[in-house]
């Protein structure tokens, strides 16, 4: 059966499965959708962390400032 979304197999410890299953039941969602949501949230958090790190590296306290109006001329 062809699918447009590739699948990934993940193995968890029994306690993690119990927790994820109870969370899925509590939120009235499937186990796979809960795992997908958690993975995407984690990726977003990591992306935010990397972008913040990059912003701090590029931030120059002695840099020239431009007004919003001048920047969009």
RODREN-502685 format. One record per residue (C-alpha): x, y, z. Coordinates in Angstrom, 1 decimal, decimal comma, padded with zeros to 4 digits. Example, Ala and Ser with C-alpha at 12.3 -4.5 7.8 and 13.67 -1.06 7.14 Angstrom:
// residues 2
<rec><px>012,3</px><py>-004,5</py><pz>007,8</pz></rec>
<rec><px>013,7</px><py>-001,1</py><pz>007,1</pz></rec>
//
This chain:
// residues 73
<rec><px>000,0</px><py>000,0</py><pz>000,0</pz></rec>
<rec><px>001,5</px><py>003,3</py><pz>-001,1</pz></rec>
<rec><px>001,4</px><py>006,3</py><pz>001,3</pz></rec>
<rec><px>002,4</px><py>009,9</py><pz>000,8</pz></rec>
<rec><px>003,8</px><py>010,1</py><pz>004,4</pz></rec>
<rec><px>006,8</px><py>007,8</py><pz>005,2</pz></rec>
<rec><px>006,5</px><py>005,8</py><pz>008,4</pz></rec>
<rec><px>009,1</px><py>005,4</py><pz>011,1</pz></rec>
<rec><px>009,2</px><py>002,6</py><pz>013,7</pz></rec>
<rec><px>010,2</px><py>003,6</py><pz>017,2</pz></rec>
<rec><px>010,7</px><py>001,3</py><pz>020,2</pz></rec>
<rec><px>009,9</px><py>002,6</py><pz>023,7</pz></rec>
<rec><px>010,3</px><py>001,1</py><pz>027,1</pz></rec>
<rec><px>007,1</px><py>-000,3</py><pz>028,7</pz></rec>
<rec><px>006,7</px><py>002,6</py><pz>031,1</pz></rec>
<rec><px>006,9</px><py>005,1</py><pz>028,3</pz></rec>
<rec><px>004,3</px><py>003,2</py><pz>026,3</pz></rec>
<rec><px>002,0</px><py>003,2</py><pz>029,4</pz></rec>
<rec><px>002,4</px><py>007,0</py><pz>029,8</pz></rec>
<rec><px>001,9</px><py>007,7</py><pz>026,1</pz></rec>
<rec><px>-001,1</px><py>005,5</py><pz>026,0</pz></rec>
<rec><px>-002,7</px><py>007,2</py><pz>029,0</pz></rec>
<rec><px>-002,0</px><py>010,6</py><pz>027,5</pz></rec>
<rec><px>-003,6</px><py>009,5</py><pz>024,2</pz></rec>
<rec><px>-006,6</px><py>008,2</py><pz>026,0</pz></rec>
<rec><px>-006,9</px><py>011,4</py><pz>028,1</pz></rec>
<rec><px>-006,7</px><py>013,6</py><pz>024,9</pz></rec>
<rec><px>-009,0</px><py>011,3</py><pz>022,9</pz></rec>
<rec><px>-006,3</px><py>010,8</py><pz>020,3</pz></rec>
<rec><px>-004,5</px><py>007,8</py><pz>018,8</pz></rec>
<rec><px>-001,1</px><py>006,8</py><pz>020,2</pz></rec>
<rec><px>000,6</px><py>007,6</py><pz>016,9</pz></rec>
<rec><px>-000,9</px><py>011,1</py><pz>016,7</pz></rec>
<rec><px>000,3</px><py>011,8</py><pz>020,2</pz></rec>
<rec><px>003,9</px><py>010,6</py><pz>019,4</pz></rec>
<rec><px>003,8</px><py>012,7</py><pz>016,2</pz></rec>
<rec><px>002,7</px><py>015,8</py><pz>018,1</pz></rec>
<rec><px>005,4</px><py>015,3</py><pz>020,7</pz></rec>
<rec><px>008,1</px><py>014,8</py><pz>018,1</pz></rec>
<rec><px>007,0</px><py>017,9</py><pz>016,1</pz></rec>
<rec><px>006,9</px><py>020,0</py><pz>019,3</pz></rec>
<rec><px>010,4</px><py>018,8</py><pz>020,2</pz></rec>
<rec><px>011,7</px><py>019,7</py><pz>016,7</pz></rec>
<rec><px>010,2</px><py>023,2</py><pz>017,0</pz></rec>
<rec><px>011,8</px><py>023,7</py><pz>020,4</pz></rec>
<rec><px>015,2</px><py>022,7</py><pz>019,0</pz></rec>
<rec><px>014,8</px><py>024,9</py><pz>016,0</pz></rec>
<rec><px>013,9</px><py>027,9</py><pz>018,3</pz></rec>
<rec><px>016,9</px><py>027,1</py><pz>020,4</pz></rec>
<rec><px>019,3</px><py>027,1</py><pz>017,4</pz></rec>
<rec><px>017,7</px><py>030,3</py><pz>016,0</pz></rec>
<rec><px>018,1</px><py>032,0</py><pz>019,3</pz></rec>
<rec><px>021,7</px><py>030,9</py><pz>019,5</pz></rec>
<rec><px>022,3</px><py>032,3</py><pz>016,0</pz></rec>
<rec><px>020,6</px><py>035,6</py><pz>016,8</pz></rec>
<rec><px>022,8</px><py>036,0</py><pz>019,9</pz></rec>
<rec><px>025,9</px><py>035,4</py><pz>017,7</pz></rec>
<rec><px>024,8</px><py>037,9</py><pz>015,1</pz></rec>
<rec><px>023,7</px><py>040,5</py><pz>017,6</pz></rec>
<rec><px>026,3</px><py>043,3</py><pz>017,6</pz></rec>
<rec><px>025,8</px><py>046,0</py><pz>020,4</pz></rec>
<rec><px>027,9</px><py>048,4</py><pz>018,3</pz></rec>
<rec><px>026,0</px><py>047,9</py><pz>015,1</pz></rec>
<rec><px>024,4</px><py>050,7</py><pz>013,2</pz></rec>
<rec><px>020,7</px><py>051,2</py><pz>013,9</pz></rec>
<rec><px>018,1</px><py>051,9</py><pz>011,2</pz></rec>
<rec><px>014,6</px><py>053,2</py><pz>011,7</pz></rec>
<rec><px>011,7</px><py>051,1</py><pz>010,4</pz></rec>
<rec><px>010,9</px><py>053,8</py><pz>007,9</pz></rec>
<rec><px>014,4</px><py>053,9</py><pz>006,5</pz></rec>
<rec><px>014,7</px><py>050,1</py><pz>006,3</pz></rec>
<rec><px>011,6</px><py>049,9</py><pz>004,0</pz></rec>
<rec><px>012,5</px><py>052,7</py><pz>001,6</pz></rec>
//
